[in-house]
Amino acid sequence: EETFKEVYEKIFPMGDASKYAQIVFRAIDRDKTGGITFGDFMDFISMISKGSDQEKLLWSFQFFDVNQDGKITREEMIKVSESVFELMGANLYEKGNLKFVEEVFQEMNSTGDGQVTLQEFVMYCRKTKRIFYSLPFLP
């Protein structure tokens, strides 16, 4: 996990990579072993470089589903978004950024139950071209 943080700090020197690196690490460590095997890492690299759109959407969903319970809550969406903003040296709580994240969550959550399912996530990403076209640039 520390190695991921160091790598992201070199790529994004103006931001704080700690939260983002932790989320990426946990998303790759699917077996929750606290470590990433060479196989885990190669599966991840293969998926982001050669995976289908559906595989990338599934990985993205699992990235936002921090506790891996099969749904994304508002809190998880904010936690992941905050880590991305901090990585970029920005603040989620400035300039209407939080409002934007909450609006995206509300739009994704088509049933209005406060939880985004994989189906809702995929539907939103497929209809929102700027998000769908960003899939090749994971994570």
Helices and strands as residue ranges (DSSP letters): H 2-11, H 18-28, H 38-50, H 53-64, E 72-73, H 74-87, H 97-108, E 115-116, H 118-127, H 129-132, G 135-137
